[in-house]
Amino acid sequence: MVGVLRAHDQWYLGHPNGHVGWTRNLSTAGGGVIKWPNGLEWRFRATPLSAGEERERAIQATSQHPFPGNVMYRLGRRHIRAIGVFFRLEDPE
């Protein structure tokens, strides 16, 4: 399971502990498909985020995770800022 986050009308995906298998795959593929619980699918392009305001918005959006995930993300923010990997999701061009 992966948490899809939304901030400032933008969608994000990320992992708090740096690159893992799926983030490496997403980086290599440059995009993917989200299959929503209602059966709809969204093909997207994924752009890695560098340090800066947008990445910080994505990290702040981790508060959207349900309890207790939101608390764990908040407590681990310094760690997440240091090594977390986040992507902006957009419609493919």
C-alpha positions, -999 to +999 in steps of 0.1 A: +000+000+000+012+035-008-003+068+005-012+092-023-010+128-008-025+160-020-012+196-013-019+228-031-039+210-058-009+187-065-006+149-060+025+133-044+039+099-036+069+093-013+088+071+010+102+083+043+133+061+044+149+069+011+149+048-020+132+014-018+122-010-046+091+008-057+107+042-057+136+030-078+111+014-102+091+046-104+123+066-110+133+043-138+098+041-154+091+078-150+055+071-142+029+045-135-008+037-129-028+042-098-058+019-095-083+035-072-106+014-050-136+024-072-120+007-102-108+039-120-072+041-131-050+071-135-018+070-156+007+095-143+041+109-149+063+110-118+089+138-112+114+134-083+114+164-060+146+180-049+150+199-016+129+230-015+094+244-009+075+218-030+092+188-014+085+204+020+048+207+011+048+170+002+064+161+035+039+183+054+011+165+035+021+132+053-002+144+081-030+132+058-021+095+066-046+079+090-037+075+127-011+063+138+008+069+105+002+107+107+018+107+142+047+086+131+054+108+101+052+140+123+076+125+148+100+115+121+100+147+101+137+155+106+146+120+093+122+123+064+136+157+054+171+142+054+165+111+033+129+108+022+121+104-015+091+122-029+076+125-064+051+150-080+024+131-100+010+147-131-010+137-162+014+125-189+019+150-217 
